[in-house]
């Protein structure tokens, strides 16, 4: 029997990167998985067997529709992986705009909080919420004020929610990765693929699969074990701003 056989999971932001890898890993372990993203067409790349639904975590109606459809199709929810997130720009804070601030905070903070609020009443006993935070939520670095603020907020929300859930049969974990090679940098650098490739130059970053396995680890501990946080970085990275780039 596979470790998550019979479990019903939701993964937000599963059209790419860490979300896609996590959805695949959950399915491999036997879970039935509902996946959501704005680019719903991309969810087909995950292959067969997923419940693929359009989701914009910034939009309350889209989020409500997604949770209600996922709940109906899965006939319950055991696992919520709050993964959808982004950064916009890599500039000094002086360059920030109303649009950038709204995009980052609405997606990473309000979107995650909204999805948690909507899923919580449906979570089964022995439920588990996994938030994908970041090392940016633990240590600030330059030219990343909005993203850092958003991930510190995710960490604060996670710990406050842990207090509110105490005594209920729901586990809560934050997985906080360092540098992971995904589409994240292309989005952050506003579509500049050359600049995004440089982020991963001469270093072996983490892969989305590395993060997915951390999520699976937390989910597959015995029910009385709550892995509060997993902080995971590439061997060549010690902090958001210190990366050894000595790879040929
Ligand atoms: P990615 O490849 O760009 O994936 C981001 C995912 O989020 C996409 O599937 C995207 O789908 C989805 N998304 C963005 N806005 C959304 C919205 N409003 N509603 C629904 N889905 C939305 O980047 P990633 O690296 O896998 O990022 C996943 C998470 O990991 C994020 O929370 C990020 O902050 C975190 N993280 C990444 C790194 C890293 O180095 N890559 C490090 C630490 C933490 P659509 O565009 O189709 O909606």
Boltz pocket constraint, residues with backbone or C-beta under 6 A from the ligand:
constraints:
  - pocket:
      binder: B
      contacts: [[A, 12], [A, 13], [A, 14], [A, 15], [A, 16], [A, 17], [A, 18], [A, 19], [A, 36], [A, 37], [A, 38], [A, 39], [A, 40], [A, 42], [A, 55], [A, 56], [A, 57], [A, 58], [A, 82], [A, 83], [A, 84], [A, 85], [A, 86], [A, 87], [A, 107], [A, 111], [A, 132], [A, 133], [A, 134], [A, 135], [A, 176], [A, 177], [A, 178], [A, 179], [A, 180], [A, 181], [A, 182], [A, 183], [A, 184], [A, 185], [A, 187], [A, 208]]
      max_distance: 6.0
